[in-house]
Amino acid sequence: MKKSFLILTTAALAAFSTSCTKEISITDQKPDFNDAETTNDLDVPDGFTWKTVNEVEVMITPSSSGVMEIRDAEQNVYQKAFVRAGETFTTVISVPLAVNSVELYFNGKSESISSSASKHTSQL
């Protein structure tokens, strides 16, 4: 009994003493950045913009009344509205740059809208 207790104690002490190591903190490591203090100090290529979205103006003049919906391929809804026949409905949607196009759905029909276009007009 004493022998097994001594073996267990020795094994526990050995495991405990080898498992205690100093953790490396993120703050201990110096990041390799330039000395920029503001975004104006950053060295960015010519023509670079900080935009993350494109704004697209969508105008629809339907021939009948109904619910219009604008969605992306993952079915995320950007706009949903009831539009009246003969009246022009205008909205501006913000589309992330990673999304190439969205779809306009109205009365069983659909129409693709390029996210890089600044304006889209529909007569659905």
N, C-alpha and C positions, 0 to 999 in steps of 0.2 A: 504494500500500500504506500509506504513512504517512498519506495523507489519510483513508482508511477507518478506520485505527486512531484517528486524532484524532477523527473523527466518533463512533465507537463509545464512546470514552472520555468525550467530552463528553455523550453521551446517557446513559451510565451514571451519571455524576456528577449530572446533572440529575434523573434518576429517584431516585437515592439521597438527594439533598438535599431533595426535596419529599416523600419518603415518611417521613421522620423527624418524627414528631409525638409529643407527650406523651400517653400514655394516661390517661384519666380513671379513677381508681380508685374503687371503691364506697366505700372508707373516706374518700375526699375529700369525698363528698357527705354532708351531715347528714340523716338521716331525719326526717320530720315526725311524730314521735310525741309523746304526752304524757309527763309526767314519772313515769309509773308505774314502780315498781321491783319490784313483785310483782303477781301476778294479782289480789290483793285490792284493789290500787290502781286497777284498771281500771274504767271507767264502762260497765257492761253493762246492758241493759234488764231490767226486772222479769220474772221467770219464765224467764230464760235459764239453761240448764243446760249443763254441759260434757260431757254424755254424747255419745258417738259410736256407741254400740251399745245395742240393746234386748236384755234377757235374757228368753227365753221358756222356760217349763217345759213340756215335752212328755211326756204320759203316754199309752202305748199298751198296751191289753190285747187281744192278737190271739186269734182263734179257732183259728188254726193256727200252727205254728212256721215261722220263716223269717227272712230278712235284711231288716231295715228300714233305710231310708236317707232322710236329709233333705238336700235340695239346693236351691239357688237357680236362677234362670232361666239363669244362665251355667254351670250344672252343677257349681258349687263344692259339695263335700260338707261339710256341717256335722256330721253324725253318721251312723255306719254301725254297726249292731250286729245280732247274732243274738238274736231274741226268741222265747220259748217260749210255746206255746199256753196260754191261761188265766192266765199270769203277767203282772203289770203291770210294764212297763219305764218308768222315769222318767229323764229327762235334762234338763239346762238348756243351751240353745244361746245363743250371743251373735251377734246379727244386726246388721250395720251399719245405721245409720239410713237410708242411701241405698237399702237393699233393703226393698221394701214387703211382700213375702211370700216364703215358701219352700214347697217341696212335700215331703210325706211320702209315700214310696213303699214299698209292701209287697205282695208276692204279686200283682203285675200291676195293683194298684189305686193310686190316688194321691189325696191330700187336701191342700188348700191351708191353710197356716198363716199368719195375719196376723202380721207382725213387731211390730205395736204391741200385740198381746195379751200379757198376762203369763203366761197358762196356756192350753194346748190339750190336750184329751182326745180320744183316738181309740179306736174299737173295730174297726178294719180287720181 
